[in-house]
């Protein structure tokens, strides 16, 4: 692909104006690869010069009368837009476009059942969904996404419904055979379930590891916080020992107590 074709594709695909620096960054490698390296590798200045020259050629080509769009510089970047002389026809075309369809979840469920089971009756749809679908059918008929397909040859002859060409246009399908199969849906659901499950398992594993870590790893400070320093521990023990000594003295005979008290006076 030529450099001009790449530049045209980049400017066409962008919604916001793409700056020249962004364009250079995107095509720099291909420009260097496609340029003969006779005088050594190209530097950034040479790459920018070549890209700017190619971009100016593309802008000049689209400015011709044979093109209904042009590449304009807008807000410091480049973007394609229709030419002013084509605004009337473009405005008329825009008015003819249909607004986007917004469907509720029940309407989408009903439409999916009809798409996969068509032709199908309202009782069959309600049986699959588990709720009454009569009101949703009216909405889908108003949006022209479904239409009647005769009556089913059973008691009561209920009306059959099927999707329309408007349904194919709205969902970009060639025909209903392009709808994803149930096997593909199961794979998508399984993949989504796995992707949702993995982060949860990772968080549970991290919490288990943190809770399973021994308290001793918090360091010896945890032990020191539970036990008081040695000097504080010895205090209550001295008090307890003196209390036990007084108790033992009280239990000794009176003469022994007198002897001790006499010694204390002599001292």
KARALIN-V446940 format. One record per pair of residues at least 6 apart in sequence whose C-alpha atoms are under 7 Angstrom apart, sorted by the first residue. I is the first residue (numbers start at 1). J is the second residue. If there is no record, write none. Layout:
# KARALIN-V446940
I&J, I&J
This chain:
# KARALIN-V446940
3&54, 4&54, 4&55, 4&58, 7&55, 8&58, 11&18, 11&78, 11&79, 11&80, 12&80, 17&74, 17&75, 17&77, 17&78, 17&79, 18&77, 18&78, 18&79, 19&76, 19&77, 19&78, 20&77, 24&48, 24&51, 28&47, 31&47, 32&42, 59&71, 62&69, 62&70, 62&71, 63&70, 68&82, 68&83, 68&86, 69&80, 69&81, 69&82, 69&83, 70&80, 70&81, 70&82, 70&83, 71&78, 71&79, 71&80, 71&81, 72&78, 72&79, 72&80, 73&79, 107&136, 110&125, 113&125, 114&120, 114&161, 114&162, 114&163, 115&162, 115&163, 118&161, 118&162, 119&149, 119&160, 119&161, 119&162, 120&160, 120&161, 120&162, 121&158, 121&159, 121&160, 121&161, 122&133, 122&134, 125&133, 126&132, 126&133, 140&146, 141&147, 144&166, 145&163, 145&164, 145&166, 145&167, 146&161, 146&162, 146&163, 146&164, 147&161, 147&162, 147&163, 147&164, 148&159, 148&160, 148&161, 148&162, 149&160, 149&161, 149&162, 150&159, 150&160, 151&157, 151&158, 151&159, 151&160, 152&158, 152&159, 152&160, 168&174, 168&175, 249&257
